[in-house]
Amino acid sequence: MLMPRIKELAHTVIYVSDLTTSRDWYCKHLGMTVVIDSPERKGSFLSFGESDHDIALFENPVAAGEETIHHIALRFDGTPRELGQFRQSLIDEGVDVHRTVDHGISYGVYFKDPDGHCWEVFVDRERPEANRVEAMRTTGAMAEPVNLETVDT
């Protein structure tokens, strides 16, 4: 199996029962700022200041007491094609890879661990770190299917 070159834990996506209440709580008590609100997806992307987002919150009324972590994201150290090779190695090993997407600011591969937790391994698109917050605001919260074999590196 191809071992991924993971750089860091990048962000966590959390389901919440009330988006406004939770967003305000994270901003007030953790000092986060709202990078983008996505009303059509009932979500908010929050940052501690350096990243385009550290935590994303999505409203899901059944979240209270239910499964509340949507996914945990790891930043990949490589190219989109190398991420595609990693994706294929997961599939070859029988891992449940359930989607591969273009987020506008990155490409991500989503899969589940043996306990059913969802993980995303993603590679950033080529853009200066200083422009990531603006890029997130510009592209919004997109998640379009993508074939990593056809992406230019």
TIVO-2410 file (N, C-alpha, C; in nm, 3 decimals):
# residues 153
REC num residu      c1      c2      c3 atome chaine
REC   1      M   0.085  -0.119   0.000     N      A
REC   1      M   0.000   0.000   0.000    CA      A
REC   1      M   0.088   0.124   0.000     C      A
REC   2      L   0.050   0.223  -0.079     N      A
REC   2      L   0.122   0.351  -0.084    CA      A
REC   2      L   0.095   0.428   0.044     C      A
REC   3      M   0.199   0.461   0.118     N      A
REC   3      M   0.183   0.537   0.242    CA      A
REC   3      M   0.169   0.685   0.211     C      A
REC   4      P   0.068   0.751   0.268     N      A
REC   4      P   0.049   0.894   0.241    CA      A
REC   4      P   0.154   0.977   0.314     C      A
REC   5      R   0.188   1.089   0.253     N      A
REC   5      R   0.278   1.185   0.318    CA      A
REC   5      R   0.191   1.293   0.381     C      A
REC   6      I   0.147   1.269   0.503     N      A
REC   6      I   0.059   1.361   0.574    CA      A
REC   6      I   0.142   1.471   0.637     C      A
REC   7      K   0.102   1.597   0.616     N      A
REC   7      K   0.172   1.711   0.674    CA      A
REC   7      K   0.118   1.748   0.810     C      A
REC   8      E  -0.016   1.745   0.825     N      A
REC   8      E  -0.075   1.792   0.950    CA      A
REC   8      E  -0.224   1.763   0.954     C      A
REC   9      L  -0.278   1.767   1.075     N      A
REC   9      L  -0.423   1.768   1.092    CA      A
REC   9      L  -0.470   1.905   1.048     C      A
REC  10      A  -0.564   1.912   0.958     N      A
REC  10      A  -0.601   2.039   0.897    CA      A
REC  10      A  -0.730   2.099   0.949     C      A
REC  11      H  -0.837   2.022   0.958     N      A
REC  11      H  -0.963   2.075   1.008    CA      A
REC  11      H  -1.056   1.963   1.051     C      A
REC  12      T  -1.157   2.001   1.126     N      A
REC  12      T  -1.260   1.908   1.170    CA      A
REC  12      T  -1.395   1.966   1.133     C      A
REC  13      V  -1.485   1.881   1.086     N      A
REC  13      V  -1.620   1.922   1.051    CA      A
REC  13      V  -1.715   1.862   1.154     C      A
REC  14      I  -1.797   1.948   1.214     N      A
REC  14      I  -1.883   1.906   1.324    CA      A
REC  14      I  -2.029   1.937   1.291     C      A
REC  15      Y  -2.117   1.838   1.314     N      A
REC  15      Y  -2.260   1.861   1.303    CA      A
REC  15      Y  -2.308   1.925   1.432     C      A
REC  16      V  -2.393   2.026   1.420     N      A
REC  16      V  -2.447   2.097   1.536    CA      A
REC  16      V  -2.599   2.104   1.524     C      A
REC  17      S  -2.666   2.116   1.638     N      A
REC  17      S  -2.812   2.120   1.635    CA      A
REC  17      S  -2.865   2.258   1.598     C      A
REC  18      D  -2.791   2.364   1.630     N      A
REC  18      D  -2.832   2.501   1.597    CA      A
REC  18      D  -2.709   2.577   1.550     C      A
REC  19      L  -2.702   2.605   1.419     N      A
REC  19      L  -2.583   2.666   1.359    CA      A
REC  19      L  -2.550   2.800   1.422     C      A
REC  20      T  -2.647   2.888   1.435     N      A
REC  20      T  -2.621   3.022   1.487    CA      A
REC  20      T  -2.566   3.017   1.629     C      A
REC  21      T  -2.629   2.938   1.714     N      A
REC  21      T  -2.584   2.926   1.853    CA      A
REC  21      T  -2.441   2.872   1.860     C      A
REC  22      S  -2.414   2.766   1.784     N      A
REC  22      S  -2.281   2.705   1.787    CA      A
REC  22      S  -2.176   2.797   1.727     C      A
REC  23      R  -2.206   2.858   1.613     N      A
REC  23      R  -2.111   2.950   1.550    CA      A
REC  23      R  -2.075   3.062   1.647     C      A
REC  24      D  -2.176   3.121   1.709     N      A
REC  24      D  -2.150   3.230   1.803    CA      A
REC  24      D  -2.069   3.182   1.923     C      A
REC  25      W  -2.095   3.060   1.970     N      A
REC  25      W  -2.021   3.005   2.084    CA      A
REC  25      W  -1.873   2.987   2.049     C      A
REC  26      Y  -1.845   2.928   1.932     N      A
REC  26      Y  -1.705   2.907   1.891    CA      A
REC  26      Y  -1.632   3.040   1.874     C      A
REC  27      C  -1.701   3.139   1.821     N      A
REC  27      C  -1.638   3.272   1.805    CA      A
REC  27      C  -1.614   3.337   1.941     C      A
REC  28      K  -1.712   3.334   2.028     N      A
REC  28      K  -1.702   3.401   2.157    CA      A
REC  28      K  -1.605   3.331   2.251     C      A
REC  29      H  -1.614   3.200   2.261     N      A
REC  29      H  -1.538   3.127   2.362    CA      A
REC  29      H  -1.403   3.075   2.314     C      A
REC  30      L  -1.387   3.058   2.183     N      A
REC  30      L  -1.259   3.009   2.131    CA      A
REC  30      L  -1.185   3.114   2.050     C      A
REC  31      G  -1.247   3.231   2.030     N      A
REC  31      G  -1.181   3.338   1.957    CA      A
REC  31      G  -1.173   3.316   1.807     C      A
REC  32      M  -1.261   3.234   1.753     N      A
REC  32      M  -1.259   3.207   1.610    CA      A
REC  32      M  -1.329   3.318   1.534     C      A
REC  33      T  -1.299   3.327   1.404     N      A
REC  33      T  -1.367   3.421   1.317    CA      A
REC  33      T  -1.437   3.344   1.206     C      A
REC  34      V  -1.545   3.400   1.156     N      A
REC  34      V  -1.619   3.338   1.047    CA      A
REC  34      V  -1.550   3.373   0.916     C      A
REC  35      V  -1.507   3.272   0.842     N      A
REC  35      V  -1.447   3.292   0.710    CA      A
REC  35      V  -1.558   3.304   0.607     C      A
REC  36      I  -1.653   3.212   0.615     N      A
REC  36      I  -1.766   3.214   0.521    CA      A
REC  36      I  -1.885   3.145   0.586     C      A
REC  37      D  -2.002   3.201   0.564     N      A
REC  37      D  -2.128   3.136   0.598    CA      A
REC  37      D  -2.184   3.079   0.469     C      A
REC  38      S  -2.237   2.960   0.474     N      A
REC  38      S  -2.293   2.894   0.358    CA      A
REC  38      S  -2.439   2.859   0.387     C      A
REC  39      P  -2.530   2.958   0.372     N      A
REC  39      P  -2.670   2.933   0.405    CA      A
REC  39      P  -2.732   2.817   0.328     C      A
REC  40      E  -2.693   2.801   0.201     N      A
REC  40      E  -2.752   2.694   0.121    CA      A
REC  40      E  -2.714   2.556   0.174     C      A
REC  41      R  -2.600   2.546   0.242     N      A
REC  41      R  -2.558   2.419   0.302    CA      A
REC  41      R  -2.575   2.419   0.453     C      A
REC  42      K  -2.631   2.528   0.507     N      A
REC  42      K  -2.651   2.542   0.651    CA      A
REC  42      K  -2.520   2.519   0.725     C      A
REC  43      G  -2.415   2.591   0.680     N      A
REC  43      G  -2.283   2.573   0.739    CA      A
REC  43      G  -2.207   2.702   0.758     C      A
REC  44      S  -2.107   2.696   0.844     N      A
REC  44      S  -2.015   2.807   0.867    CA      A
REC  44      S  -1.874   2.750   0.876     C      A
REC  45      F  -1.780   2.822   0.815     N      A
REC  45      F  -1.639   2.784   0.820    CA      A
REC  45      F  -1.568   2.884   0.909     C      A
REC  46      L  -1.502   2.834   1.013     N      A
REC  46      L  -1.441   2.918   1.115    CA      A
REC  46      L  -1.290   2.899   1.117     C      A
REC  47      S  -1.218   3.006   1.153     N      A
REC  47      S  -1.072   3.002   1.155    CA      A
REC  47      S  -1.019   3.064   1.284     C      A
REC  48      F  -0.903   3.015   1.326     N      A
REC  48      F  -0.831   3.078   1.437    CA      A
REC  48      F  -0.745   3.193   1.386     C      A
REC  49      G  -0.742   3.215   1.254     N      A
REC  49      G  -0.673   3.330   1.198    CA      A
REC  49      G  -0.570   3.301   1.092     C      A
REC  50      E  -0.511   3.184   1.093     N      A
REC  50      E  -0.406   3.151   0.997    CA      A
REC  50      E  -0.459   3.073   0.877     C      A
REC  51      S  -0.558   2.991   0.898     N      A
REC  51      S  -0.607   2.897   0.798    CA      A
REC  51      S  -0.735   2.947   0.733     C      A
REC  52      D  -0.768   2.890   0.616     N      A
REC  52      D  -0.896   2.923   0.554    CA      A
REC  52      D  -1.011   2.869   0.639     C      A
REC  53      H  -0.990   2.758   0.709     N      A
REC  53      H  -1.084   2.713   0.812    CA      A
REC  53      H  -1.019   2.604   0.896     C      A
REC  54      D  -1.044   2.611   1.025     N      A
REC  54      D  -0.997   2.510   1.120    CA      A
REC  54      D  -1.112   2.419   1.163     C      A
REC  55      I  -1.230   2.476   1.174     N      A
REC  55      I  -1.350   2.401   1.209    CA      A
REC  55      I  -1.462   2.446   1.116     C      A
REC  56      A  -1.537   2.349   1.064     N      A
REC  56      A  -1.658   2.380   0.988    CA      A
REC  56      A  -1.776   2.323   1.065     C      A
REC  57      L  -1.881   2.401   1.075     N      A
REC  57      L  -2.002   2.360   1.146    CA      A
REC  57      L  -2.115   2.347   1.044     C      A
REC  58      F  -2.190   2.237   1.052     N      A
REC  58      F  -2.306   2.219   0.967    CA      A
REC  58      F  -2.425   2.182   1.054     C      A
REC  59      E  -2.536   2.250   1.029     N      A
REC  59      E  -2.656   2.225   1.108    CA      A
REC  59      E  -2.718   2.093   1.068     C      A
REC  60      N  -2.746   2.013   1.168     N      A
REC  60      N  -2.811   1.884   1.151    CA      A
REC  60      N  -2.896   1.864   1.276     C      A
REC  61      P  -3.027   1.883   1.266     N      A
REC  61      P  -3.113   1.881   1.385    CA      A
REC  61      P  -3.102   1.756   1.471     C      A
REC  62      V  -3.060   1.643   1.416     N      A
REC  62      V  -3.048   1.522   1.497    CA      A
REC  62      V  -2.913   1.514   1.567     C      A
REC  63      A  -2.832   1.620   1.556     N      A
REC  63      A  -2.696   1.616   1.608    CA      A
REC  63      A  -2.688   1.600   1.759     C      A
REC  64      A  -2.783   1.650   1.833     N      A
REC  64      A  -2.775   1.642   1.979    CA      A
REC  64      A  -2.774   1.495   2.023     C      A
REC  65      G  -2.660   1.451   2.074     N      A
REC  65      G  -2.647   1.315   2.122    CA      A
REC  65      G  -2.622   1.210   2.015     C      A
REC  66      E  -2.620   1.249   1.891     N      A
REC  66      E  -2.596   1.156   1.781    CA      A
REC  66      E  -2.453   1.172   1.731     C      A
REC  67      E  -2.423   1.109   1.619     N      A
REC  67      E  -2.292   1.123   1.556    CA      A
REC  67      E  -2.272   1.269   1.515     C      A
REC  68      T  -2.174   1.335   1.574     N      A
REC  68      T  -2.158   1.478   1.549    CA      A
REC  68      T  -2.031   1.514   1.474     C      A
REC  69      I  -1.936   1.423   1.462     N      A
REC  69      I  -1.817   1.452   1.383    CA      A
REC  69      I  -1.844   1.405   1.241     C      A
REC  70      H  -1.845   1.497   1.147     N      A
REC  70      H  -1.866   1.461   1.008    CA      A
REC  70      H  -1.740   1.398   0.951     C      A
REC  71      H  -1.626   1.470   0.960     N      A
REC  71      H  -1.500   1.413   0.916    CA      A
REC  71      H  -1.382   1.486   0.977     C      A
REC  72      I  -1.268   1.422   0.972     N      A
REC  72      I  -1.141   1.479   1.018    CA      A
REC  72      I  -1.051   1.486   0.895     C      A
REC  73      A  -0.988   1.601   0.874     N      A
REC  73      A  -0.911   1.623   0.751    CA      A
REC  73      A  -0.761   1.630   0.778     C      A
REC  74      L  -0.686   1.563   0.690     N      A
REC  74      L  -0.541   1.563   0.696    CA      A
REC  74      L  -0.486   1.624   0.567     C      A
REC  75      R  -0.391   1.716   0.580     N      A
REC  75      R  -0.328   1.779   0.463    CA      A
REC  75      R  -0.220   1.686   0.408     C      A
REC  76      F  -0.228   1.657   0.278     N      A
REC  76      F  -0.138   1.567   0.207    CA      A
REC  76      F  -0.020   1.646   0.153     C      A
REC  77      D   0.100   1.589   0.163     N      A
REC  77      D   0.221   1.652   0.113    CA      A
REC  77      D   0.255   1.590  -0.022     C      A
REC  78      G   0.196   1.643  -0.128     N      A
REC  78      G   0.219   1.588  -0.261    CA      A
REC  78      G   0.133   1.658  -0.363     C      A
REC  79      T   0.126   1.599  -0.481     N      A
REC  79      T   0.049   1.655  -0.592    CA      A
REC  79      T  -0.090   1.591  -0.597     C      A
REC  80      P  -0.182   1.651  -0.674     N      A
REC  80      P  -0.313   1.587  -0.691    CA      A
REC  80      P  -0.302   1.445  -0.749     C      A
REC  81      R  -0.211   1.425  -0.843     N      A
REC  81      R  -0.196   1.291  -0.901    CA      A
REC  81      R  -0.145   1.191  -0.797     C      A
REC  82      E  -0.053   1.236  -0.712     N      A
REC  82      E  -0.005   1.148  -0.605    CA      A
REC  82      E  -0.117   1.117  -0.506     C      A
REC  83      L  -0.203   1.215  -0.481     N      A
REC  83      L  -0.320   1.189  -0.397    CA      A
REC  83      L  -0.410   1.086  -0.464     C      A
REC  84      G  -0.422   1.096  -0.597     N      A
REC  84      G  -0.500   0.997  -0.671    CA      A
REC  84      G  -0.441   0.857  -0.660     C      A
REC  85      Q  -0.308   0.847  -0.659     N      A
REC  85      Q  -0.241   0.718  -0.641    CA      A
REC  85      Q  -0.268   0.663  -0.500     C      A
REC  86      F  -0.265   0.752  -0.401     N      A
REC  86      F  -0.298   0.711  -0.265    CA      A
REC  86      F  -0.442   0.661  -0.259     C      A
REC  87      R  -0.533   0.734  -0.324     N      A
REC  87      R  -0.675   0.694  -0.330    CA      A
REC  87      R  -0.687   0.553  -0.386     C      A
REC  88      Q  -0.618   0.528  -0.498     N      A
REC  88      Q  -0.625   0.396  -0.561    CA      A
REC  88      Q  -0.569   0.288  -0.470     C      A
REC  89      S  -0.464   0.320  -0.396     N      A
REC  89      S  -0.408   0.219  -0.304    CA      A
REC  89      S  -0.506   0.186  -0.192     C      A
REC  90      L  -0.583   0.286  -0.147     N      A
REC  90      L  -0.687   0.259  -0.048    CA      A
REC  90      L  -0.792   0.163  -0.105     C      A
REC  91      I  -0.836   0.192  -0.227     N      A
REC  91      I  -0.936   0.106  -0.293    CA      A
REC  91      I  -0.881  -0.035  -0.308     C      A
REC  92      D  -0.754  -0.045  -0.352     N      A
REC  92      D  -0.692  -0.177  -0.371    CA      A
REC  92      D  -0.685  -0.256  -0.241     C      A
REC  93      E  -0.678  -0.186  -0.128     N      A
REC  93      E  -0.672  -0.250   0.004    CA      A
REC  93      E  -0.811  -0.275   0.063     C      A
REC  94      G  -0.916  -0.241  -0.013     N      A
REC  94      G  -1.051  -0.267   0.034    CA      A
REC  94      G  -1.110  -0.160   0.124     C      A
REC  95      V  -1.046  -0.042   0.128     N      A
REC  95      V  -1.096   0.068   0.210    CA      A
REC  95      V  -1.217   0.131   0.140     C      A
REC  96      D  -1.317   0.168   0.217     N      A
REC  96      D  -1.438   0.231   0.165    CA      A
REC  96      D  -1.411   0.378   0.130     C      A
REC  97      V  -1.369   0.402   0.005     N      A
REC  97      V  -1.350   0.539  -0.044    CA      A
REC  97      V  -1.484   0.580  -0.104     C      A
REC  98      H  -1.548   0.682  -0.044     N      A
REC  98      H  -1.683   0.712  -0.089    CA      A
REC  98      H  -1.697   0.839  -0.170     C      A
REC  99      R  -1.594   0.924  -0.176     N      A
REC  99      R  -1.602   1.036  -0.269    CA      A
REC  99      R  -1.466   1.102  -0.285     C      A
REC 100      T  -1.449   1.163  -0.402     N      A
REC 100      T  -1.329   1.239  -0.436    CA      A
REC 100      T  -1.379   1.370  -0.495     C      A
REC 101      V  -1.337   1.483  -0.435     N      A
REC 101      V  -1.400   1.610  -0.471    CA      A
REC 101      V  -1.298   1.721  -0.494     C      A
REC 102      D  -1.346   1.820  -0.570     N      A
REC 102      D  -1.276   1.947  -0.590    CA      A
REC 102      D  -1.345   2.048  -0.499     C      A
REC 103      H  -1.271   2.100  -0.402     N      A
REC 103      H  -1.326   2.200  -0.310    CA      A
REC 103      H  -1.297   2.343  -0.355     C      A
REC 104      G  -1.237   2.360  -0.472     N      A
REC 104      G  -1.201   2.494  -0.516    CA      A
REC 104      G  -1.065   2.536  -0.465     C      A
REC 105      I  -1.041   2.516  -0.336     N      A
REC 105      I  -0.910   2.549  -0.278    CA      A
REC 105      I  -0.824   2.424  -0.259     C      A
REC 106      S  -0.886   2.306  -0.278     N      A
REC 106      S  -0.813   2.180  -0.258    CA      A
REC 106      S  -0.888   2.067  -0.327     C      A
REC 107      Y  -0.820   1.951  -0.336     N      A
REC 107      Y  -0.882   1.827  -0.382    CA      A
REC 107      Y  -0.881   1.730  -0.264     C      A
REC 108      G  -0.993   1.662  -0.241     N      A
REC 108      G  -1.001   1.575  -0.125    CA      A
REC 108      G  -1.053   1.436  -0.157     C      A
REC 109      V  -1.001   1.339  -0.084     N      A
REC 109      V  -1.045   1.200  -0.091    CA      A
REC 109      V  -1.104   1.165   0.045     C      A
REC 110      Y  -1.227   1.117   0.045     N      A
REC 110      Y  -1.299   1.083   0.168    CA      A
REC 110      Y  -1.313   0.931   0.179     C      A
REC 111      F  -1.283   0.879   0.299     N      A
REC 111      F  -1.291   0.736   0.321    CA      A
REC 111      F  -1.320   0.710   0.469     C      A
REC 112      K  -1.355   0.585   0.498     N      A
REC 112      K  -1.391   0.550   0.637    CA      A
REC 112      K  -1.289   0.453   0.696     C      A
REC 113      D  -1.266   0.472   0.827     N      A
REC 113      D  -1.178   0.381   0.899    CA      A
REC 113      D  -1.261   0.260   0.944     C      A
REC 114      P  -1.199   0.160   1.007     N      A
REC 114      P  -1.273   0.039   1.045    CA      A
REC 114      P  -1.391   0.063   1.139     C      A
REC 115      D  -1.388   0.175   1.214     N      A
REC 115      D  -1.499   0.206   1.304    CA      A
REC 115      D  -1.604   0.295   1.240     C      A
REC 116      G  -1.588   0.327   1.111     N      A
REC 116      G  -1.686   0.409   1.041    CA      A
REC 116      G  -1.662   0.558   1.048     C      A
REC 117      H  -1.551   0.601   1.109     N      A
REC 117      H  -1.520   0.744   1.112    CA      A
REC 117      H  -1.475   0.789   0.973     C      A
REC 118      C  -1.523   0.904   0.933     N      A
REC 118      C  -1.490   0.957   0.801    CA      A
REC 118      C  -1.363   1.042   0.809     C      A
REC 119      W  -1.271   1.017   0.719     N      A
REC 119      W  -1.146   1.092   0.707    CA      A
REC 119      W  -1.139   1.154   0.569     C      A
REC 120      E  -1.079   1.272   0.562     N      A
REC 120      E  -1.046   1.335   0.434    CA      A
REC 120      E  -0.896   1.354   0.430     C      A
REC 121      V  -0.834   1.310   0.322     N      A
REC 121      V  -0.695   1.344   0.294    CA      A
REC 121      V  -0.701   1.434   0.172     C      A
REC 122      F  -0.642   1.553   0.184     N      A
REC 122      F  -0.653   1.649   0.074    CA      A
REC 122      F  -0.520   1.712   0.041     C      A
REC 123      V  -0.513   1.763  -0.081     N      A
REC 123      V  -0.397   1.838  -0.128    CA      A
REC 123      V  -0.444   1.977  -0.167     C      A
REC 124      D  -0.368   2.076  -0.123     N      A
REC 124      D  -0.402   2.214  -0.157    CA      A
REC 124      D  -0.377   2.242  -0.304     C      A
REC 125      R  -0.458   2.330  -0.359     N      A
REC 125      R  -0.429   2.382  -0.492    CA      A
REC 125      R  -0.314   2.480  -0.480     C      A
REC 126      E  -0.248   2.505  -0.590     N      A
REC 126      E  -0.136   2.600  -0.590    CA      A
REC 126      E  -0.189   2.741  -0.571     C      A
REC 127      R  -0.169   2.795  -0.452     N      A
REC 127      R  -0.200   2.935  -0.427    CA      A
REC 127      R  -0.128   2.976  -0.300     C      A
REC 128      P  -0.080   3.098  -0.298     N      A
REC 128      P  -0.008   3.144  -0.179    CA      A
REC 128      P  -0.095   3.135  -0.055     C      A
REC 129      E  -0.033   3.096   0.056     N      A
REC 129      E  -0.106   3.078   0.183    CA      A
REC 129      E  -0.184   3.203   0.221     C      A
REC 130      A  -0.129   3.320   0.191     N      A
REC 130      A  -0.195   3.446   0.228    CA      A
REC 130      A  -0.329   3.463   0.157     C      A
REC 131      N  -0.347   3.396   0.044     N      A
REC 131      N  -0.470   3.412  -0.034    CA      A
REC 131      N  -0.574   3.304  -0.004     C      A
REC 132      R  -0.546   3.213   0.088     N      A
REC 132      R  -0.638   3.101   0.112    CA      A
REC 132      R  -0.773   3.147   0.168     C      A
REC 133      V  -0.771   3.242   0.260     N      A
REC 133      V  -0.898   3.288   0.317    CA      A
REC 133      V  -0.981   3.353   0.208     C      A
REC 134      E  -0.921   3.438   0.128     N      A
REC 134      E  -0.995   3.503   0.019    CA      A
REC 134      E  -1.043   3.400  -0.083     C      A
REC 135      A  -0.960   3.301  -0.112     N      A
REC 135      A  -1.001   3.196  -0.206    CA      A
REC 135      A  -1.120   3.119  -0.151     C      A
REC 136      M  -1.120   3.092  -0.022     N      A
REC 136      M  -1.233   3.022   0.040    CA      A
REC 136      M  -1.360   3.105   0.027     C      A
REC 137      R  -1.347   3.234   0.049     N      A
REC 137      R  -1.464   3.321   0.037    CA      A
REC 137      R  -1.512   3.328  -0.108     C      A
REC 138      T  -1.420   3.325  -0.203     N      A
REC 138      T  -1.455   3.335  -0.344    CA      A
REC 138      T  -1.520   3.207  -0.396     C      A
REC 139      T  -1.460   3.092  -0.365     N      A
REC 139      T  -1.512   2.966  -0.418    CA      A
REC 139      T  -1.630   2.915  -0.338     C      A
REC 140      G  -1.643   2.960  -0.214     N      A
REC 140      G  -1.753   2.913  -0.131    CA      A
REC 140      G  -1.728   2.773  -0.080     C      A
REC 141      A  -1.832   2.706  -0.049     N      A
REC 141      A  -1.823   2.572   0.011    CA      A
REC 141      A  -1.850   2.466  -0.094     C      A
REC 142      M  -1.775   2.471  -0.204     N      A
REC 142      M  -1.802   2.377  -0.313    CA      A
REC 142      M  -1.745   2.239  -0.283     C      A
REC 143      A  -1.806   2.138  -0.341     N      A
REC 143      A  -1.760   2.000  -0.329    CA      A
REC 143      A  -1.806   1.925  -0.454     C      A
REC 144      E  -1.737   1.950  -0.564     N      A
REC 144      E  -1.773   1.889  -0.692    CA      A
REC 144      E  -1.691   1.761  -0.715     C      A
REC 145      P  -1.753   1.656  -0.769     N      A
REC 145      P  -1.677   1.535  -0.799    CA      A
REC 145      P  -1.562   1.566  -0.894     C      A
REC 146      V  -1.449   1.496  -0.877     N      A
REC 146      V  -1.332   1.520  -0.962    CA      A
REC 146      V  -1.258   1.389  -0.984     C      A
REC 147      N  -1.196   1.377  -1.101     N      A
REC 147      N  -1.107   1.266  -1.133    CA      A
REC 147      N  -0.965   1.317  -1.119     C      A
REC 148      L  -0.893   1.273  -1.017     N      A
REC 148      L  -0.759   1.325  -0.988    CA      A
REC 148      L  -0.658   1.292  -1.097     C      A
REC 149      E  -0.686   1.191  -1.179     N      A
REC 149      E  -0.594   1.156  -1.288    CA      A
REC 149      E  -0.592   1.261  -1.398     C      A
REC 150      T  -0.696   1.343  -1.404     N      A
REC 150      T  -0.703   1.444  -1.511    CA      A
REC 150      T  -0.666   1.584  -1.463     C      A
REC 151      V  -0.631   1.598  -1.336     N      A
REC 151      V  -0.598   1.730  -1.280    CA      A
REC 151      V  -0.453   1.763  -1.312     C      A
REC 152      D  -0.430   1.884  -1.362     N      A
REC 152      D  -0.293   1.929  -1.386    CA      A
REC 152      D  -0.224   1.954  -1.254     C      A
REC 153      T  -0.097   1.919  -1.246     N      A
REC 153      T  -0.022   1.941  -1.122    CA      A
REC 153      T   0.061   2.066  -1.131     C      A
***
